[in-house]
Amino acid sequence: MRLLDEDEAANPALSVVNLIDVFLVLLAALLISIAQNPINPFLGNDVMVIKNPGQQDMEIVIKKGEKIETYKSTREIGAGEGVKAGVAYRMPDGSIIYVPDDTPEGAAPAPAAN
């Protein structure tokens, strides 16, 4: 019955098991700290993230509540029909002012005074 009399302190397998336990605890602490990071963009309710802006592989990820939508760039120009909604003006200080067009649909806008 030599196995029953074996000293547990001399068994190298127990040291390896203890190291694995320590690494698992450290890994769990790291994952929790990453999830609670305040600059994590997915902590808010409504979030929009743009990956690689202006590149061929640009991607937009939009999170609204629990719903996540992903849009990928196809580099195609959109087309459609629409009506003029207003005019945007760039001011001398660099700010932009939007003036909505309040003319009824189908009516011609009033000529601008010069």
Secondary structure by P-SEA (a helix, b strand, c coil): cccccccccccaaaaaaaaaaaaaaaaaaaaaaaaacccccccccbbbbbccccccbbbbbbbcccbbbbbbbccbbbbbbbcccbbbbbccccbbbbbbbccccccccccccc
